[in-house]
Amino acid sequence: MTAPALCSVLTARHGATLLVTLNRPEQRNALDLDMRQALGEAVFAARDDASIKAVVITGAGGAFCSGGDLKSLSEEQRPVFADRERIRRLHRWFRELVNLEKPVIAAVDGVAFGAGFNLALACDFILGTPATRFCSVFARIGLVPDLGGFFLLPRIVGLQRAKELVFSARELGAEEALRWGIVHAIHPAERLQDEALALAASFEQAPTEAIGIAKNVLNRSFNLDQDTLSELEASAQALALHTGYHRDAAARFLNKQPLAFRWKKP
């Protein structure tokens, strides 16, 4: 069911995929307080609905997200601790997005700047168009990365490249982002959403529980030593071995029947 047109975030079901659309095209989908709250609600809904197998996040009007809404943030003078709490509230749902135990795909056309860049980085796959542009824009206005930028960016591009992007606040085009491993694939703008939904649909027959457990451990792999990861591996595999999905797949394999899941890149 599609949300009303005036909502800053639209949600719609496409089979087992939840499509989340940032919907402030006149502001290039800048994140105001209402949009942040609505995004959080969409993340929790995707987490709690077992019928949702994958999530696609995109933006309306030829832009993904231009970052925080500076106009709305500048209109109110807040004490410093209120600003700290405002960022903390963001992370209550953003951590859930980063660690959502389902595949999450960002369909990025146009700008993904500042917090919008980091919102895209929180997803497991980023699909772009020739017009896609990324920028960790914070230094241009005397700020530091927020919405998980310190955590996500160096893990994806490496520390030195992360420093370059943060210190310079330069733009990164689609082709360079593809070479750096930020973008998974580039598609024409008119096909972007369909390609993202097709990628999401390829996981409909996937072992959602096993993928979720693997994602949970992979997200922690840079922070933990080998012994700790080995213990997580043992626990994760024990959980996976006792899922109905594994038992069915093992029976299919032993009976020489085709497996339900064979992922093909759309």
BADO-830614 format. One record per residue (C-alpha): y, z, x. Coordinates in steps of 0.001 Angstrom, whole numbers, padded with zeros to 6 digits, always signed. Each point is the difference from the previous one (the first is absolute). Example, Ala and Ser with C-alpha at 12.3 -4.5 7.8 and 13.67 -1.06 7.14 Angstrom:
BEGIN
-004500+007800+012300+003440-000660+001370
END
This chain:
BEGIN
+000000+000000+000000+003347-001050+001457+002857+002490+000204+003297-000705-001808+002229-002556+001711+002745+002556+000744-002302+002138+002158+000755+000044+003725-003749-000214+000677-002311-002150-002103-003750+000537-000112-002582-002415-001380-003782-000258+000119-001690-003149+001300-003690+000730-000415-000767+002930+002284+003292-000406+001904+003220+001902-000686+003056-002178+000664+003114+002057+000810+003299-001919+000003+003275+001404+001324+002474-001160-002622+003632+000300+001062+000525-003622+001063+003823+000189-000127-000182+002695+002704-002824-001763+001862-002269+002782-001287+001792+002761+001888-001640+003380-000487+002099+002229-002215-001194+003364-001306-001452-001443-003207-002000-002610+001910-001335+002606+002410-001219+002151-002880-001543-002994-001785-001754-001117+003185-001468+003458+000376-001284-000087-003575-001643-003382+000635-001693+001288+003166-001407+003057-001765-001171-002171-002906-001848-002307+002407-001547+002974+001768-001248+001633-003189-001327-003085-001839-003532-000812+001157+000155-003408-001704+002712-001113+002450-001670-001505+003073+003077-001291+001873+003804+000072-000127+002575-002734+000643+003642+000953+000640+002671-002689-000188+003685-000484-000803+001847-001969-002646+002609-002686+000586-000922-001306+003451+000253+003290+001880-002509+002743+000714+002267+002998+000617+003304+000241+001848-000472+003709+000749+001740+003049-001367+002822-000450-002495+002959+001060+002156+002401-000103-002942-001967+002528-002011-000644+002148+003080+003671+000032+001026+001449+000838-003402-001253+003580+000076+000888+002465+002741-002987+002269+000598-000645+002988+002286-002053-000882+003071-003071+001861-001252+000167-001872-003298-000195-003254+001958-003013+001323+001887-001696+000891-003277+000806-003458-001402-001995-001591+002834-002778+002546-000364-000350-000927-003679-000502-003625+001024-002950+000936+002188-001803+001772-002817-000869-003389-001468+000358-002120+003150-002843+001857+001740-002102-000737-003060+000834-003707+000345-000811-000149+003725-003328+001751-000585-000858-001507-003393-003765-000532+000178+000240-003535-001366+001256-003238+001612+003782-000388-000310+001691-003369+000558+003721-000654+000459+001207-003425-001159+003277-000347+001922+002471-002792-000677+003503+000182+001415+001271+003241+001501-001998+003119+000744+002650+002111+001705+000167+003694+000868-002091+002032-002401-001166-003297-001509-001500-000985+003376-001805+003331+000174-001188-000322-003598-001657-003274+000979-001500+001565+003140-001612+002677-002179-002214-002701-001525-003310-001142+001483+000925-003704-000016+003401-001706-000032+000245-003549-001300+003261-001794+000710+001823-003279-000558+002029-002138+002420+003096+001854-001294-001381+003482+000724+002184+002117+002271-000640+003531+001229+002541+002353+001520+000015+003663+000971+003682-000072-000833+000797+003717+000276+001848-000084+003351+002586-002393-001458+001235+002838-002216-000622+002909+002370-003267+001195-001523-003598+000418+001146-003092-001518-001650-001206+001722-003139-002760-000554-002569-002698+000310+002636+001496-002343+002582-000617+002318+002953-003673+000235-000932-000756-003557-001109+001943-002383+002242-001333+001030+003458-003556+000061-001329+000266-003606-001115+002081-001620+002767-000328+002475+002897+002550+002473+001349+002099-002376+002124+000417-002587-002759+000750+002760-002503+002769+001276+002267+001414-003515+000290+000111-000452-003766+001475+003456-000649+002557-000038+002834+001182-003580-000544-000207-000100-003817-000679-003723+000383-001660-002182-002596-003588-001132+000334-000965-003292-001634-003303-000792-001656-001559-001910+002910+000872+002654+002578-001261+002693-002377-003254-001932-000320-000383-000126+003794+000691+003735+000249-002669+000847-002570+002405+001189-002685-000674-002898-002359-003561-000878-000989+000795-003523-001271+002958-002203-000983+000052-001932-003283+002556-002131-001858+002247+002177-002155-001232-001573-003234-003592+000993+000857+000646+003424+001497-000797+002165-003023-003068-002038-000917-001285+000253+003580+000589+003753+000027-001821+000427-003317-002864-002175+001275-000315+002163+003112-000004+003111-002188-002577-001524-002353-002320-000635+002952-000534+003769+000110-001072+000342-003649-003697+000070+000975+000637+001935+003208-001245+003550+000669+003245+001745-000926-001293+003427+001034-001172-001173+003435+003206-001954+000631+002033+003019-001059-001885+002318+002354+000346-002500+002869+003738-000379-000644+000405+003775-000031-001617+000329+003441+001662-003094+001506+003432+001346-000959-000744+003101+002085-001615-001760+002955+003138-000040+002198+000471+003755-000359-003519+001278+000689-002290+000207+003023-003391-001693+000162-001986+003145-000821+002043+000667-003144-000306-003619-001089-003750+000157+000597-000239+002969-002357+002086-001812-002618-002224-003048+000445-003136+002059-000634+001452+001602-003138+001382-003302-001285-003302-001806+000462-001892+002811-001717+002299-000345-003015-000349-003780-000035-003796+000154+000231-000118+001972-003246+002141-002355-002088-001538-002045-002768+001568-003099+001540-001949+000441+003243-003283+000682-001782+000410-003163-002086+000994-002085+003040-002955+001281+002029-002375-000863-002844+001491-003495-000237-000381-000500+003735-003603+001190+000082-000858-002200-002992+001682-002995+001685+002612-000233-002776+003610-001014+000669+002370+002883+000642+002772+000615-002537+002775+000019+002595+000598-002727+002559+003707-000111+000775+001552-003385+000575+003562-000348+001131+001772-001838-002884
END
